[in-house]
Amino acid sequence: MNGYDGGNTTGFVSPADDYLEGPVDLADVLDLRRPSRYPVRVAGNALAGRGIRSGDVLVVDAALPPKDGRVAVVMLGFS
């Protein structure tokens, strides 16, 4: 017995086919091609009060100046 491959279907073509979009490129949406912008995975729950939990991914822009209220990303233990 052969598996179904999607060909030779019956019925109508889906009207949604006219509105299908391609895959979302997060690197493009988040502008990760800029050399100062990169993703960082959070380790620890020190910022849970701000909604940032261990395992979350932040998009960091190292070109932004420090400012009150912003989260500073610090990497420790790297040489």
FENHUFEN-V418709 format. One record per residue. N is the residue number from 1. PHI is phi as a letter, one per 20 degrees, with the letter a starting at -180 (none if undefined). PSI is psi in whole degrees, 0 to 359 (* if undefined). OMEGA is omega in whole degrees, 0 to 359 (999 if undefined). Layout:
N,PHI,PSI,OMEGA + N,PHI,PSI,OMEGA
This chain:
1,none,131,180 + 2,e,147,178 + 3,f,159,178 + 4,f,130,182 + 5,d,5,178 + 6,n,351,179 + 7,e,169,176 + 8,l,50,179 + 9,e,161,176 + 10,d,165,178 + 11,n,196,184 + 12,e,153,173 + 13,f,140,181 + 14,f,130,177 + 15,f,341,179 + 16,f,343,180 + 17,g,331,180 + 18,f,344,186 + 19,d,10,181 + 20,f,138,177 + 21,d,160,178 + 22,f,181,180 + 23,f,152,179 + 24,e,129,178 + 25,e,100,183 + 26,f,328,177 + 27,f,324,179 + 28,f,314,181 + 29,f,318,182 + 30,e,0,179 + 31,l,46,182 + 32,f,359,178 + 33,e,347,175 + 34,f,134,184 + 35,f,339,182 + 36,e,355,185 + 37,d,130,182 + 38,b,155,178 + 39,e,146,179 + 40,c,131,176 + 41,e,133,183 + 42,e,136,174 + 43,d,118,180 + 44,o,163,184 + 45,d,28,181 + 46,f,335,182 + 47,d,21,181 + 48,g,328,178 + 49,f,339,178 + 50,d,10,178 + 51,n,12,180 + 52,d,119,185 + 53,d,162,178 + 54,g,133,181 + 55,n,343,177 + 56,f,156,176 + 57,d,122,178 + 58,d,148,172 + 59,d,115,185 + 60,d,138,173 + 61,c,102,184 + 62,f,347,181 + 63,e,347,180 + 64,f,139,178 + 65,f,154,176 + 66,f,148,180 + 67,b,143,178 + 68,g,135,178 + 69,n,344,178 + 70,e,154,176 + 71,e,129,176 + 72,e,132,178 + 73,e,124,182 + 74,c,131,177 + 75,d,124,181 + 76,d,148,174 + 77,n,17,177 + 78,d,139,179 + 79,c,*,999
